[in-house]
Amino acid sequence: MTRLHDTLIVGAGLAGSILAYRLTLAGRNVLLVSDPSIPSASRVAAGLINPVTGQRLVLQGGIEELLASAQRTYHDIEARFGINILHEREMLRVFRSGKEKEIWENRIRDSTYHPYIDCKLHDDPCINMNHGAFLQHHTGYLDTNTMLDALHQWFREQKILIEAPLLYGDVTIEAENIQWQGVQADRIIFCEGWRSQKNPWFDWLPFQPVKGEILTLSTDSTIPAQMINRGKWLLPINKETFKLGATYERNELNETPTEDAERELLDAMEDIFLTRPAVRVTDHMAGVRPGTKDKQPFVGLHPEHLQLGIFNGFGSKGSLLIPWHAEQFTCYLIDGTPLPEQADIRRWHGQSPG
């Protein structure tokens, strides 16, 4: 018997799960397909939310709308499932050079940065800050695993989650819908992370995936309560546990942790503290971020097959970017509201991905 759905979503990481949640709340008949044998970068990610990033301290475009949507979405999920997933926490940004301090001095002259970065230097006797440091505001992290566990359990209860592989060759594109394994849907949306670069319908999009590795460490030493960023970041989970990340590797794209990355991260920790705390590595994970050539997401429907769509390419900023883009994509799919130009995949149609 053929099962009829509005939308078939492939991939149940952060992007696919939030899109499925948003469409379901909007009354759409959704089916979510996830292959449990494929590692998810969302399960590895620390879920950092940071409006001002990079060595040049660049403020994320549209940050007010993005933050409002993220808070709205995550607080709604917290209330619905009785969980605590959004942790607001200041970030101590430590300068690694005089040049970085000069950039900060220029930024604090711009009033648009004032809600997000402190205009005075910060001091901490435990931290190596030869060039100084300042506090960043409206930062924090999302407990992605707790959220995904809650959403997936809800999807199972709603009978809209299938845990199985989806092979491209099993998808049949018809005039006004798609067919897959006895499922008929008006459209199929791929949320496969970096593996979408092998998707035969979207391999023309210029993905630039980057492998990242993260350590979880325990310590008996006293560690600061705020997040710290000095090239690498340190994220306290509680008084005894923190995460340390992340590496960037563009050539070896896999989910295998490496000794080289562990050494790189532990060396970076030594650069953060004046006196290195005694630590134990309790976990070491690797994932591949679905980065893009122009650092903007890939959202929209295939230019020739409107039954096929993609919601992907959020890189290392998924916790901040995905909720707002899921809202916009939901409005587009239901009402035809135009997509944000910077995210619409039509910007790449007809261009070489090279």
FENGI-V763548 format. One record per residue. N is the residue number from 1. NEAR is the number of other C-alpha atoms within 10 Angstrom. Layout:
# FENGI-V763548
((N & NEAR) (N & NEAR))
This chain:
# FENGI-V763548
((1 & 5) (2 & 11) (3 & 12) (4 & 16) (5 & 18) (6 & 18) (7 & 26) (8 & 27) (9 & 27) (10 & 24) (11 & 26) (12 & 28) (13 & 22) (14 & 27) (15 & 27) (16 & 26) (17 & 24) (18 & 23) (19 & 26) (20 & 30) (21 & 21) (22 & 19) (23 & 22) (24 & 18) (25 & 10) (26 & 12) (27 & 10) (28 & 16) (29 & 16) (30 & 24) (31 & 24) (32 & 25) (33 & 21) (34 & 22) (35 & 16) (36 & 13) (37 & 9) (38 & 12) (39 & 15) (40 & 23) (41 & 24) (42 & 22) (43 & 18) (44 & 21) (45 & 28) (46 & 21) (47 & 23) (48 & 22) (49 & 24) (50 & 22) (51 & 26) (52 & 20) (53 & 13) (54 & 9) (55 & 15) (56 & 14) (57 & 16) (58 & 13) (59 & 17) (60 & 15) (61 & 10) (62 & 10) (63 & 16) (64 & 10) (65 & 12) (66 & 20) (67 & 21) (68 & 13) (69 & 20) (70 & 21) (71 & 17) (72 & 14) (73 & 20) (74 & 20) (75 & 16) (76 & 12) (77 & 20) (78 & 16) (79 & 10) (80 & 10) (81 & 12) (82 & 11) (83 & 15) (84 & 15) (85 & 18) (86 & 22) (87 & 15) (88 & 16) (89 & 18) (90 & 19) (91 & 23) (92 & 26) (93 & 23) (94 & 25) (95 & 23) (96 & 20) (97 & 12) (98 & 12) (99 & 13) (100 & 19) (101 & 20) (102 & 12) (103 & 15) (104 & 21) (105 & 13) (106 & 11) (107 & 19) (108 & 16) (109 & 11) (110 & 9) (111 & 9) (112 & 11) (113 & 19) (114 & 14) (115 & 12) (116 & 20) (117 & 24) (118 & 18) (119 & 17) (120 & 12) (121 & 13) (122 & 14) (123 & 15) (124 & 12) (125 & 8) (126 & 14) (127 & 22) (128 & 20) (129 & 21) (130 & 11) (131 & 14) (132 & 20) (133 & 26) (134 & 19) (135 & 22) (136 & 26) (137 & 19) (138 & 16) (139 & 21) (140 & 20) (141 & 21) (142 & 21) (143 & 19) (144 & 21) (145 & 18) (146 & 13) (147 & 21) (148 & 18) (149 & 11) (150 & 17) (151 & 19) (152 & 18) (153 & 12) (154 & 15) (155 & 20) (156 & 13) (157 & 10) (158 & 12) (159 & 12) (160 & 18) (161 & 21) (162 & 17) (163 & 14) (164 & 11) (165 & 14) (166 & 16) (167 & 10) (168 & 11) (169 & 8) (170 & 10) (171 & 15) (172 & 12) (173 & 16) (174 & 12) (175 & 9) (176 & 11) (177 & 19) (178 & 19) (179 & 20) (180 & 19) (181 & 12) (182 & 9) (183 & 15) (184 & 21) (185 & 22) (186 & 18) (187 & 23) (188 & 28) (189 & 24) (190 & 24) (191 & 27) (192 & 27) (193 & 27) (194 & 26) (195 & 15) (196 & 20) (197 & 18) (198 & 12) (199 & 15) (200 & 10) (201 & 17) (202 & 19) (203 & 13) (204 & 17) (205 & 24) (206 & 19) (207 & 28) (208 & 18) (209 & 23) (210 & 22) (211 & 24) (212 & 26) (213 & 24) (214 & 24) (215 & 23) (216 & 20) (217 & 19) (218 & 20) (219 & 15) (220 & 12) (221 & 11) (222 & 11) (223 & 20) (224 & 15) (225 & 15) (226 & 19) (227 & 24) (228 & 23) (229 & 22) (230 & 20) (231 & 18) (232 & 16) (233 & 22) (234 & 27) (235 & 24) (236 & 21) (237 & 18) (238 & 11) (239 & 14) (240 & 14) (241 & 18) (242 & 19) (243 & 21) (244 & 24) (245 & 25) (246 & 23) (247 & 18) (248 & 14) (249 & 15) (250 & 12) (251 & 9) (252 & 10) (253 & 16) (254 & 14) (255 & 18) (256 & 13) (257 & 18) (258 & 12) (259 & 9) (260 & 9) (261 & 21) (262 & 21) (263 & 11) (264 & 14) (265 & 22) (266 & 17) (267 & 12) (268 & 19) (269 & 20) (270 & 14) (271 & 18) (272 & 23) (273 & 16) (274 & 13) (275 & 12) (276 & 15) (277 & 15) (278 & 11) (279 & 16) (280 & 13) (281 & 15) (282 & 11) (283 & 12) (284 & 19) (285 & 18) (286 & 25) (287 & 23) (288 & 28) (289 & 29) (290 & 26) (291 & 24) (292 & 20) (293 & 14) (294 & 11) (295 & 16) (296 & 17) (297 & 25) (298 & 27) (299 & 27) (300 & 23) (301 & 22) (302 & 17) (303 & 13) (304 & 8) (305 & 15) (306 & 16) (307 & 20) (308 & 22) (309 & 25) (310 & 25) (311 & 29) (312 & 29) (313 & 31) (314 & 26) (315 & 23) (316 & 22) (317 & 18) (318 & 22) (319 & 27) (320 & 26) (321 & 24) (322 & 25) (323 & 25) (324 & 19) (325 & 26) (326 & 24) (327 & 16) (328 & 17) (329 & 26) (330 & 21) (331 & 17) (332 & 15) (333 & 18) (334 & 12) (335 & 9) (336 & 11) (337 & 12) (338 & 13) (339 & 18) (340 & 14) (341 & 10) (342 & 14) (343 & 20) (344 & 20) (345 & 23) (346 & 17) (347 & 12) (348 & 13) (349 & 13) (350 & 10) (351 & 11) (352 & 9) (353 & 13) (354 & 8))
